[in-house]
């Protein structure tokens, strides 16, 4: 039972993290004037 709960928790956390990353990537794209700079940043991150 404990393992199941832990798995569920980690799964939820991962989804939340992905959402946060997506948001920050979008805001970074908006802030950066050049799309080339944004793509370079994305390549570094991934």
PQR file with spaces between the fields and no chain letter, atoms N, CA, C, O and H, PARSE charges and radii, in Angstrom:
ATOM       1  N    UNK     1       0.835   -1.206    0.000 -0.4000 1.5000
ATOM       2  CA   UNK     1       0.000    0.000    0.000 -0.0000 2.0000
ATOM       3  C    UNK     1       0.873    1.261    0.000  0.5500 1.7000
ATOM       4  O    UNK     1       0.613    2.216   -0.733 -0.5500 1.4000
ATOM       5  N    UNK     2       1.905    1.240    0.831 -0.4000 1.5000
ATOM       6  CA   UNK     2       2.789    2.402    0.922 -0.0000 2.0000
ATOM       7  C    UNK     2       3.473    2.663   -0.418  0.5500 1.7000
ATOM       8  O    UNK     2       3.568    3.806   -0.864 -0.5500 1.4000
ATOM       9  H    UNK     2       2.116    0.465    1.426  0.4000 1.0000
ATOM      10  N    UNK     3       3.942    1.600   -1.048 -0.4000 1.5000
ATOM      11  CA   UNK     3       4.615    1.741   -2.345 -0.0000 2.0000
ATOM      12  C    UNK     3       3.694    2.376   -3.372  0.5500 1.7000
ATOM      13  O    UNK     3       4.103    3.233   -4.154 -0.5500 1.4000
ATOM      14  H    UNK     3       3.864    0.671   -0.685  0.4000 1.0000
ATOM      15  N    UNK     4       2.450    1.939   -3.353 -0.4000 1.5000
ATOM      16  CA   UNK     4       1.466    2.459   -4.307 -0.0000 2.0000
ATOM      17  C    UNK     4       1.284    3.960   -4.111  0.5500 1.7000
ATOM      18  O    UNK     4       1.254    4.722   -5.077 -0.5500 1.4000
ATOM      19  H    UNK     4       2.118    1.242   -2.717  0.4000 1.0000
ATOM      20  N    UNK     5       1.164    4.376   -2.851 -0.4000 1.5000
ATOM      21  CA   UNK     5       0.986    5.800   -2.543 -0.0000 2.0000
ATOM      22  C    UNK     5       2.199    6.603   -2.968  0.5500 1.7000
ATOM      23  O    UNK     5       2.072    7.692   -3.527 -0.5500 1.4000
ATOM      24  H    UNK     5       1.189    3.757   -2.067  0.4000 1.0000
ATOM      25  N    UNK     6       3.376    6.059   -2.700 -0.4000 1.5000
ATOM      26  CA   UNK     6       4.610    6.752   -3.073 -0.0000 2.0000
ATOM      27  C    UNK     6       4.690    6.932   -4.576  0.5500 1.7000
ATOM      28  O    UNK     6       5.070    7.994   -5.071 -0.5500 1.4000
ATOM      29  H    UNK     6       3.479    5.174   -2.246  0.4000 1.0000
ATOM      30  N    UNK     7       4.330    5.890   -5.288 -0.4000 1.5000
ATOM      31  CA   UNK     7       4.368    5.947   -6.748 -0.0000 2.0000
ATOM      32  C    UNK     7       3.414    7.028   -7.249  0.5500 1.7000
ATOM      33  O    UNK     7       3.753    7.806   -8.140 -0.5500 1.4000
ATOM      34  H    UNK     7       4.021    5.028   -4.885  0.4000 1.0000
ATOM      35  N    UNK     8       2.219    7.064   -6.665 -0.4000 1.5000
ATOM      36  CA   UNK     8       1.215    8.047   -7.050 -0.0000 2.0000
ATOM      37  C    UNK     8       1.730    9.456   -6.778  0.5500 1.7000
ATOM      38  O    UNK     8       1.556   10.360   -7.596 -0.5500 1.4000
ATOM      39  H    UNK     8       1.943    6.431   -5.940  0.4000 1.0000
ATOM      40  N    UNK     9       2.367    9.636   -5.619 -0.4000 1.5000
ATOM      41  CA   UNK     9       2.907   10.944   -5.243 -0.0000 2.0000
ATOM      42  C    UNK     9       3.984   11.398   -6.210  0.5500 1.7000
ATOM      43  O    UNK     9       3.964   12.533   -6.686 -0.5500 1.4000
ATOM      44  H    UNK     9       2.509    8.903   -4.954  0.4000 1.0000
ATOM      45  N    UNK    10       4.917   10.514   -6.498 -0.4000 1.5000
ATOM      46  CA   UNK    10       6.014   10.878   -7.397 -0.0000 2.0000
ATOM      47  C    UNK    10       5.479   11.197   -8.792  0.5500 1.7000
ATOM      48  O    UNK    10       5.980   12.087   -9.479 -0.5500 1.4000
ATOM      49  H    UNK    10       4.933    9.592   -6.111  0.4000 1.0000
ATOM      50  N    UNK    11       4.452   10.451   -9.192 -0.4000 1.5000
ATOM      51  CA   UNK    11       3.832   10.686  -10.496 -0.0000 2.0000
ATOM      52  C    UNK    11       3.224   12.079  -10.540  0.5500 1.7000
ATOM      53  O    UNK    11       3.400   12.813  -11.512 -0.5500 1.4000
ATOM      54  H    UNK    11       4.045    9.728   -8.634  0.4000 1.0000
ATOM      55  N    UNK    12       2.494   12.443   -9.462 -0.4000 1.5000
ATOM      56  CA   UNK    12       1.870   13.763   -9.372 -0.0000 2.0000
ATOM      57  C    UNK    12       2.937   14.858   -9.400  0.5500 1.7000
ATOM      58  O    UNK    12       2.792   15.865  -10.092 -0.5500 1.4000
ATOM      59  H    UNK    12       2.350   11.846   -8.672  0.4000 1.0000
ATOM      60  N    UNK    13       3.995   14.647   -8.646 -0.4000 1.5000
ATOM      61  CA   UNK    13       5.078   15.629   -8.581 -0.0000 2.0000
ATOM      62  C    UNK    13       5.706   15.835   -9.944  0.5500 1.7000
ATOM      63  O    UNK    13       6.003   16.961  -10.343 -0.5500 1.4000
ATOM      64  H    UNK    13       4.113   13.829   -8.083  0.4000 1.0000
ATOM      65  N    UNK    14       5.905   14.738  -10.652 -0.4000 1.5000
ATOM      66  CA   UNK    14       6.518   14.825  -11.980 -0.0000 2.0000
ATOM      67  C    UNK    14       5.645   15.667  -12.904  0.5500 1.7000
ATOM      68  O    UNK    14       6.151   16.509  -13.646 -0.5500 1.4000
ATOM      69  H    UNK    14       5.664   13.823  -10.328  0.4000 1.0000
ATOM      70  N    UNK    15       4.333   15.441  -12.858 -0.4000 1.5000
ATOM      71  CA   UNK    15       3.408   16.198  -13.701 -0.0000 2.0000
ATOM      72  C    UNK    15       3.475   17.679  -13.344  0.5500 1.7000
ATOM      73  O    UNK    15       3.505   18.533  -14.229 -0.5500 1.4000
ATOM      74  H    UNK    15       3.922   14.757  -12.255  0.4000 1.0000
ATOM      75  N    UNK    16       3.497   17.984  -12.040 -0.4000 1.5000
ATOM      76  CA   UNK    16       3.573   19.376  -11.600 -0.0000 2.0000
ATOM      77  C    UNK    16       4.860   20.019  -12.085  0.5500 1.7000
ATOM      78  O    UNK    16       4.859   21.160  -12.548 -0.5500 1.4000
ATOM      79  H    UNK    16       3.472   17.290  -11.321  0.4000 1.0000
ATOM      80  N    UNK    17       5.958   19.279  -11.975 -0.4000 1.5000
ATOM      81  CA   UNK    17       7.254   19.792  -12.426 -0.0000 2.0000
ATOM      82  C    UNK    17       7.232   20.093  -13.914  0.5500 1.7000
ATOM      83  O    UNK    17       7.713   21.136  -14.356 -0.5500 1.4000
ATOM      84  H    UNK    17       5.958   18.353  -11.599  0.4000 1.0000
ATOM      85  N    UNK    18       6.670   19.171  -14.681 -0.4000 1.5000
ATOM      86  CA   UNK    18       6.597   19.368  -16.130 -0.0000 2.0000
ATOM      87  C    UNK    18       5.784   20.611  -16.472  0.5500 1.7000
ATOM      88  O    UNK    18       6.130   21.362  -17.383 -0.5500 1.4000
ATOM      89  H    UNK    18       6.279   18.324  -14.323  0.4000 1.0000
ATOM      90  N    UNK    19       4.693   20.818  -15.727 -0.4000 1.5000
ATOM      91  CA   UNK    19       3.864   22.008  -15.956 -0.0000 2.0000
ATOM      92  C    UNK    19       4.668   23.267  -15.669  0.5500 1.7000
ATOM      93  O    UNK    19       4.626   24.228  -16.438 -0.5500 1.4000
ATOM      94  H    UNK    19       4.411   20.208  -14.987  0.4000 1.0000
ATOM      95  N    UNK    20       5.401   23.259  -14.560 -0.4000 1.5000
ATOM      96  CA   UNK    20       6.214   24.418  -14.184 -0.0000 2.0000
ATOM      97  C    UNK    20       7.270   24.709  -15.239  0.5500 1.7000
ATOM      98  O    UNK    20       7.487   25.862  -15.612 -0.5500 1.4000
ATOM      99  H    UNK    20       5.436   22.478  -13.936  0.4000 1.0000
ATOM     100  N    UNK    21       7.927   23.654  -15.717 -0.4000 1.5000
ATOM     101  CA   UNK    21       8.969   23.819  -16.739 -0.0000 2.0000
ATOM     102  C    UNK    21       8.362   24.415  -18.003  0.5500 1.7000
ATOM     103  O    UNK    21       8.931   25.317  -18.617 -0.5500 1.4000
ATOM     104  H    UNK    21       7.751   22.717  -15.414  0.4000 1.0000
ATOM     105  N    UNK    22       7.197   23.894  -18.380 -0.4000 1.5000
ATOM     106  CA   UNK    22       6.521   24.398  -19.581 -0.0000 2.0000
ATOM     107  C    UNK    22       6.223   25.889  -19.440  0.5500 1.7000
ATOM     108  O    UNK    22       6.433   26.666  -20.372 -0.5500 1.4000
ATOM     109  H    UNK    22       6.734   23.161  -17.881  0.4000 1.0000
ATOM     110  N    UNK    23       5.727   26.279  -18.258 -0.4000 1.5000
ATOM     111  CA   UNK    23       5.408   27.687  -18.005 -0.0000 2.0000
ATOM     112  C    UNK    23       6.651   28.551  -18.114  0.5500 1.7000
ATOM     113  O    UNK    23       6.637   29.589  -18.775 -0.5500 1.4000
ATOM     114  H    UNK    23       5.556   25.648  -17.501  0.4000 1.0000
ATOM     115  N    UNK    24       7.729   28.120  -17.462 -0.4000 1.5000
ATOM     116  CA   UNK    24       8.960   28.916  -17.474 -0.0000 2.0000
ATOM     117  C    UNK    24       9.538   29.013  -18.882  0.5500 1.7000
ATOM     118  O    UNK    24      10.086   30.047  -19.264 -0.5500 1.4000
ATOM     119  H    UNK    24       7.740   27.277  -16.925  0.4000 1.0000
ATOM     120  N    UNK    25       9.414   27.937  -19.647 -0.4000 1.5000
ATOM     121  CA   UNK    25       9.916   27.956  -21.025 -0.0000 2.0000
ATOM     122  C    UNK    25       9.126   28.961  -21.846  0.5500 1.7000
ATOM     123  O    UNK    25       9.694   29.718  -22.633 -0.5500 1.4000
ATOM     124  H    UNK    25       8.968   27.097  -19.336  0.4000 1.0000
ATOM     125  N    UNK    26       7.814   28.964  -21.658 -0.4000 1.5000
ATOM     126  CA   UNK    26       6.962   29.903  -22.393 -0.0000 2.0000
ATOM     127  C    UNK    26       7.301   31.339  -22.031  0.5500 1.7000
ATOM     128  O    UNK    26       7.424   32.190  -22.912 -0.5500 1.4000
ATOM     129  H    UNK    26       7.352   28.350  -21.019  0.4000 1.0000
ATOM     130  N    UNK    27       7.455   31.615  -20.736 -0.4000 1.5000
ATOM     131  CA   UNK    27       7.775   32.978  -20.303 -0.0000 2.0000
ATOM     132  C    UNK    27       9.159   33.380  -20.800  0.5500 1.7000
ATOM     133  O    UNK    27       9.379   34.536  -21.162 -0.5500 1.4000
ATOM     134  H    UNK    27       7.355   30.923  -20.021  0.4000 1.0000
ATOM     135  N    UNK    28      10.085   32.436  -20.820 -0.4000 1.5000
ATOM     136  CA   UNK    28      11.437   32.722  -21.314 -0.0000 2.0000
ATOM     137  C    UNK    28      11.372   33.094  -22.789  0.5500 1.7000
ATOM     138  O    UNK    28      12.066   34.005  -23.241 -0.5500 1.4000
ATOM     139  H    UNK    28       9.906   31.497  -20.526  0.4000 1.0000
ATOM     140  N    UNK    29      10.539   32.386  -23.527 -0.4000 1.5000
ATOM     141  CA   UNK    29      10.383   32.677  -24.957 -0.0000 2.0000
ATOM     142  C    UNK    29       9.839   34.085  -25.153  0.5500 1.7000
ATOM     143  O    UNK    29      10.258   34.805  -26.059 -0.5500 1.4000
ATOM     144  H    UNK    29       9.975   31.646  -23.160  0.4000 1.0000
ATOM     145  N    UNK    30       8.894   34.471  -24.284 -0.4000 1.5000
ATOM     146  CA   UNK    30       8.297   35.802  -24.400 -0.0000 2.0000
ATOM     147  C    UNK    30       9.307   36.879  -24.029  0.5500 1.7000
ATOM     148  O    UNK    30       9.373   37.926  -24.673 -0.5500 1.4000
ATOM     149  H    UNK    30       8.555   33.886  -23.548  0.4000 1.0000
ATOM     150  N    UNK    31      10.098   36.618  -22.984 -0.4000 1.5000
ATOM     151  CA   UNK    31      11.068   37.604  -22.511 -0.0000 2.0000
ATOM     152  C    UNK    31      12.200   37.792  -23.515  0.5500 1.7000
ATOM     153  O    UNK    31      12.571   38.921  -23.838 -0.5500 1.4000
ATOM     154  H    UNK    31      10.044   35.768  -22.461  0.4000 1.0000
ATOM     155  N    UNK    32      12.743   36.686  -24.004 -0.4000 1.5000
ATOM     156  CA   UNK    32      13.863   36.788  -24.941 -0.0000 2.0000
ATOM     157  C    UNK    32      13.398   37.327  -26.289  0.5500 1.7000
ATOM     158  O    UNK    32      12.455   36.797  -26.877 -0.5500 1.4000
ATOM     159  H    UNK    32      12.441   35.769  -23.742  0.4000 1.0000
ATOM     160  N    UNK    33      14.058   38.385  -26.784 -0.4000 1.5000
ATOM     161  CA   UNK    33      13.660   38.973  -28.062 -0.0000 2.0000
ATOM     162  C    UNK    33      13.960   38.062  -29.252  0.5500 1.7000
ATOM     163  O    UNK    33      13.157   37.960  -30.180 -0.5500 1.4000
ATOM     164  H    UNK    33      14.824   38.815  -26.306  0.4000 1.0000
ATOM     165  N    UNK    34      15.111   37.407  -29.222 -0.4000 1.5000
ATOM     166  CA   UNK    34      15.495   36.551  -30.343 -0.0000 2.0000
ATOM     167  C    UNK    34      15.078   35.113  -30.121  0.5500 1.7000
ATOM     168  O    UNK    34      15.373   34.533  -29.076 -0.5500 1.4000
ATOM     169  H    UNK    34      15.764   37.491  -28.469  0.4000 1.0000
ATOM     170  N    UNK    35      14.385   34.525  -31.106 -0.4000 1.5000
ATOM     171  CA   UNK    35      13.963   33.132  -30.982 -0.0000 2.0000
ATOM     172  C    UNK    35      15.177   32.210  -31.003  0.5500 1.7000
ATOM     173  O    UNK    35      15.129   31.101  -30.471 -0.5500 1.4000
ATOM     174  H    UNK    35      14.146   34.996  -31.955  0.4000 1.0000
ATOM     175  N    UNK    36      16.264   32.671  -31.617 -0.4000 1.5000
ATOM     176  CA   UNK    36      17.475   31.848  -31.683 -0.0000 2.0000
ATOM     177  C    UNK    36      18.039   31.644  -30.285  0.5500 1.7000
ATOM     178  O    UNK    36      18.501   30.555  -29.942 -0.5500 1.4000
ATOM     179  H    UNK    36      16.303   33.572  -32.049  0.4000 1.0000
ATOM     180  N    UNK    37      17.998   32.712  -29.474 -0.4000 1.5000
ATOM     181  CA   UNK    37      18.498   32.612  -28.114 -0.0000 2.0000
ATOM     182  C    UNK    37      17.651   31.634  -27.309  0.5500 1.7000
ATOM     183  O    UNK    37      18.170   30.866  -26.499 -0.5500 1.4000
ATOM     184  H    UNK    37      17.623   33.597  -29.753  0.4000 1.0000
ATOM     185  N    UNK    38      16.348   31.672  -27.538 -0.4000 1.5000
ATOM     186  CA   UNK    38      15.432   30.785  -26.829 -0.0000 2.0000
ATOM     187  C    UNK    38      15.713   29.329  -27.181  0.5500 1.7000
ATOM     188  O    UNK    38      15.731   28.462  -26.307 -0.5500 1.4000
ATOM     189  H    UNK    38      15.926   32.296  -28.195  0.4000 1.0000
ATOM     190  N    UNK    39      15.932   29.068  -28.461 -0.4000 1.5000
ATOM     191  CA   UNK    39      16.192   27.692  -28.888 -0.0000 2.0000
ATOM     192  C    UNK    39      17.520   27.207  -28.327  0.5500 1.7000
ATOM     193  O    UNK    39      17.657   26.036  -27.971 -0.5500 1.4000
ATOM     194  H    UNK    39      15.917   29.771  -29.172  0.4000 1.0000
ATOM     195  N    UNK    40      18.497   28.100  -28.248 -0.4000 1.5000
ATOM     196  CA   UNK    40      19.793   27.733  -27.680 -0.0000 2.0000
ATOM     197  C    UNK    40      19.632   27.349  -26.218  0.5500 1.7000
ATOM     198  O    UNK    40      20.212   26.367  -25.756 -0.5500 1.4000
ATOM     199  H    UNK    40      18.387   29.051  -28.538  0.4000 1.0000
ATOM     200  N    UNK    41      18.839   28.133  -25.493 -0.4000 1.5000
ATOM     201  CA   UNK    41      18.583   27.847  -24.085 -0.0000 2.0000
ATOM     202  C    UNK    41      17.888   26.502  -23.934  0.5500 1.7000
ATOM     203  O    UNK    41      18.238   25.704  -23.065 -0.5500 1.4000
ATOM     204  H    UNK    41      18.368   28.931  -25.868  0.4000 1.0000
ATOM     205  N    UNK    42      16.901   26.260  -24.789 -0.4000 1.5000
ATOM     206  CA   UNK    42      16.158   25.009  -24.732 -0.0000 2.0000
ATOM     207  C    UNK    42      17.078   23.823  -25.002  0.5500 1.7000
ATOM     208  O    UNK    42      16.948   22.774  -24.371 -0.5500 1.4000
ATOM     209  H    UNK    42      16.617   26.909  -25.495  0.4000 1.0000
ATOM     210  N    UNK    43      17.997   23.993  -25.931 -0.4000 1.5000
ATOM     211  CA   UNK    43      18.921   22.902  -26.250 -0.0000 2.0000
ATOM     212  C    UNK    43      19.823   22.608  -25.068  0.5500 1.7000
ATOM     213  O    UNK    43      20.137   21.452  -24.788 -0.5500 1.4000
ATOM     214  H    UNK    43      18.102   24.846  -26.442  0.4000 1.0000
ATOM     215  N    UNK    44      20.242   23.667  -24.371 -0.4000 1.5000
ATOM     216  CA   UNK    44      21.093   23.488  -23.191 -0.0000 2.0000
ATOM     217  C    UNK    44      20.352   22.716  -22.112  0.5500 1.7000
ATOM     218  O    UNK    44      20.906   21.811  -21.487 -0.5500 1.4000
ATOM     219  H    UNK    44      19.986   24.606  -24.599  0.4000 1.0000
ATOM     220  N    UNK    45      19.086   23.085  -21.898 -0.4000 1.5000
ATOM     221  CA   UNK    45      18.282   22.460  -20.846 -0.0000 2.0000
ATOM     222  C    UNK    45      18.016   20.989  -21.144  0.5500 1.7000
ATOM     223  O    UNK    45      18.202   20.135  -20.277 -0.5500 1.4000
ATOM     224  H    UNK    45      18.636   23.820  -22.405  0.4000 1.0000
ATOM     225  N    UNK    46      17.587   20.695  -22.354 -0.4000 1.5000
ATOM     226  CA   UNK    46      17.215   19.316  -22.692 -0.0000 2.0000
ATOM     227  C    UNK    46      18.415   18.407  -22.893  0.5500 1.7000
ATOM     228  O    UNK    46      18.250   17.221  -23.181 -0.5500 1.4000
ATOM     229  H    UNK    46      17.436   21.389  -23.058  0.4000 1.0000
